[in-house]
Amino acid sequence: MLRPTAYKRIAMKSLRMFKDIIWGKQTDVRGNKFKRYSTKYGKRKKEGKLKYQAADSKSTRAPYVSGDFRDDFQFRTATKDGFRLGWGAFGGRVKHLAKMGRPVTTPKNPFPEPVKDMIDRQLDLEIKHALNKTHKNVDVKIGK
């Protein structure tokens, strides 16, 4: 019913919100602040001594060291049935982070609640817009 371009618009907005919540606000998919790192790892991260570490990752609890994991999360495709966001090369880190108690996404919660709410609102608007385009007033004459 919806065109792929409508799904792509929603996907791009979802992508921005997801990245802002996970890496900007530093909350996991459930809305909780990310757990503290172990003392040893946290100290090394704050001092900038991790391999491939980006300078702006020193003060964050989000799963961010080099930026590769964050940057690899991208829009993948949009069809007439929906859209897909995901990781290309670094998707394996999702399960590892979940095992460490730092879930970025889960099968039950693919998106944080604010992103799900936004998707619902946007789909509602797109469907109403599509229905207004396709359904015109029709006059039906009964009899002669």
Summary of the structure (lengths in Angstrom):
residues: 144
radius of gyration: 20.9
end to end distance: 35.9
largest distance: 87.9
contacts: 352
relative contact order: 0.18
helix: 47%
strand: 10%
